[in-house]
Every structure is written in structure tokens, then in C-alpha cells.
Amino acid sequence: MIRKLIAIGLIAAAPIAGADSLLIDGIDVARSSSHMRPTRGASMATVEARFGSPSQQQAAVGAPPITRWDYPGFVVFFEHDRVIHTVATP
């Protein structure tokens, strides 16, 4: 019984947990422009047909090969010939 009271006392004496909010500049811009970027799974040919030639193209690296295409306003990452991720850039 005393152990339970001690445990309850320790829990009651513990500081109340809090949380911080993280605000990231530009997150709303990235969300609103997501429809203007290639979608996951699109082929390189589809991306090039819709958005034109990239302003810069990085050679494939690693295994599986990851390729990066830079466009004004976003970057596209491919695994083999398929989009795996797009990132909005300022």
C-alpha cells in the first residue's frame, strides 16, 4: 500500500509534459504548388513531356541508381526511370 502511495506521489510530482510547435517557412507554398510538380511513379519520359527538359541533370549514383533533375521551382528524384520524390525549391 505504501509503495502505491509513493508511486502515485512521484507521478503527481512529475512536471506536466508540454510540446513545442515547429513552424517552417514556405510549407504552405510547397503544399499549394504540389499539383505543379511530377507525381510519384511517373516515368522520366512523362516528366520530360509535361515539364520539358530539366535545367540541370545529375548523373545516376548508387544502387539502385538515383538520378536528380533540377527544374525552376522544384527538383525531381528518380529511381531507375520512375519519380520517387519531388521537392519544391525557392
Backbone hydrogen bonds in HBPLUS format (Angstrom, degrees):
<---DONOR---> <-ACCEPTOR-->    atom                        ^
c    i                          cat <-CA-CA->   ^        H-A-AA   ^      H-
h    n   atom  resd res      DA  || num        DHA   H-A  angle D-A-AA Bond
n    s   type  num  typ     dist DA aas  dist angle  dist       angle   num
A0005-LEU N   A0001-MET O   3.08 MM   4  6.41 156.6  2.13 148.1 154.3     1
A0006-ILE N   A0002-ILE O   2.89 MM   4  6.16 155.8  1.95 152.0 158.9     2
A0007-ALA N   A0003-ARG O   2.89 MM   4  6.11 163.3  1.92 151.0 155.6     3
A0008-ILE N   A0004-LYS O   2.91 MM   4  6.11 160.5  1.95 149.2 154.5     4
A0009-GLY N   A0005-LEU O   2.89 MM   4  6.03 153.5  1.96 142.5 150.2     5
A0010-LEU N   A0006-ILE O   2.90 MM   4  6.17 152.5  1.97 151.4 158.4     6
A0011-ILE N   A0007-ALA O   3.00 MM   4  6.24 158.9  2.05 149.1 154.7     7
A0012-ALA N   A0008-ILE O   2.90 MM   4  6.07 160.5  1.93 148.9 154.6     8
A0013-ALA N   A0009-GLY O   2.96 MM   4  6.04 139.6  2.12 138.2 148.9     9
A0014-ALA N   A0010-LEU O   3.10 MM   4  6.20 121.0  2.47 136.6 149.9    10
A0014-ALA N   A0011-ILE O   3.21 MM   3  5.22 146.3  2.33  97.7 107.4    11
A0027-ILE N   A0024-ILE O   3.40 MM   3  5.89 163.2  2.43 132.8 131.1    12
A0030-ALA N   A0026-GLY O   3.02 MM   4  6.30 158.4  2.07 154.3 159.8    13
A0031-ARG N   A0027-ILE O   3.06 MM   4  6.32 158.2  2.11 146.9 152.2    14
A0032-SER N   A0028-ASP O   2.96 MM   4  6.12 164.5  1.98 149.2 153.5    15
A0033-SER N   A0029-VAL O   3.04 MM   4  6.14 138.5  2.21 144.6 154.7    16
A0034-SER N   A0031-ARG O   3.25 MM   3  5.28 164.7  2.27 105.3 109.7    17
A0036-MET N   A0033-SER O   2.92 MM   3  5.35 156.1  1.97 114.2 122.1    18
A0037-ARG N   A0034-SER O   3.36 MM   3  5.46 154.9  2.43 110.8 109.4    19
A0042-ALA N   A0039-THR O   3.16 MM   3  5.91 163.1  2.19 141.5 142.9    20
A0041-GLY N   A0083-VAL O   2.85 MM  42  4.95 165.5  1.87 131.2 136.0    21
A0083-VAL N   A0042-ALA O   2.82 MM  41  5.34 156.4  1.88 151.8 159.9    22
A0047-VAL N   A0043-SER O   3.02 MM   4  6.32 161.8  2.05 152.5 157.1    23
A0044-MET N   A0081-ASP O   2.94 MM  37  5.41 126.0  2.24 147.2 152.1    24
A0048-GLU N   A0044-MET O   2.90 MM   4  6.11 166.5  1.92 153.4 157.1    25
A0049-ALA N   A0045-ALA O   2.91 MM   4  6.03 151.9  1.99 142.8 150.9    26
A0050-ARG N   A0046-THR O   2.97 MM   4  6.13 153.7  2.04 147.3 153.8    27
A0051-PHE N   A0047-VAL O   2.79 MM   4  5.76 166.6  1.81 157.0 161.3    28
A0052-GLY N   A0048-GLU O   2.83 MM   4  4.60 134.2  2.04 122.9 129.3    29
A0055-SER N   A0070-ASP O   2.82 MM  15  5.75 133.0  2.04 156.7 171.1    30
A0056-GLN N   A0070-ASP O   3.41 MM  14  5.07 151.4  2.50 133.9 134.5    31
A0070-ASP N   A0056-GLN O   2.80 MM  14  5.07 175.8  1.80 157.2 158.6    32
A0058-GLN N   A0068-ARG O   2.79 MM  10  5.12 174.7  1.80 164.0 165.3    33
A0061-VAL N   A0066-ILE O   3.06 MM   5  5.39 149.5  2.16 129.8 136.1    34
A0066-ILE N   A0061-VAL O   2.92 MM   5  5.39 162.1  1.95 143.6 147.7    35
A0080-HIS N   A0065-PRO O   3.06 MM  15  5.64 162.8  2.09 158.0 163.5    36
A0067-THR N   A0078-PHE O   2.94 MM  11  5.05 152.4  2.01 136.0 144.9    37
A0078-PHE N   A0067-THR O   2.81 MM  11  5.05 164.4  1.83 150.2 155.0    38
A0069-TRP N   A0076-VAL O   2.88 MM   7  5.17 163.4  1.91 153.3 158.9    39
A0076-VAL N   A0069-TRP O   2.84 MM   7  5.17 169.3  1.85 158.0 161.4    40
A0071-TYR N   A0074-PHE O   2.90 MM   3  5.35 158.6  1.95 166.4 170.3    41
A0074-PHE N   A0071-TYR O   3.26 MM   3  5.35 161.3  2.30 115.4 121.0    42
A0089-THR N   A0073-GLY O   2.93 MM  16  4.92 166.6  1.95 111.2 114.4    43
A0075-VAL N   A0087-VAL O   2.80 MM  12  5.20 146.3  1.92 143.4 154.8    44
A0087-VAL N   A0075-VAL O   2.88 MM  12  5.20 155.6  1.94 148.0 155.8    45
A0077-PHE N   A0085-HIS O   2.82 MM   8  5.25 165.8  1.84 169.7 168.7    46
A0084-ILE N   A0077-PHE O   2.81 MM   7  5.79 173.0  1.81 156.2 156.5    47
A0085-HIS N   A0077-PHE O   3.42 MM   8  5.25 154.3  2.49 139.6 138.0    48
A0079-GLU N   A0082-ARG O   2.85 MM   3  5.47 154.1  1.92 158.0 159.9    49
A0082-ARG N   A0079-GLU O   3.08 MM   3  5.47 173.1  2.08 130.5 132.3    50
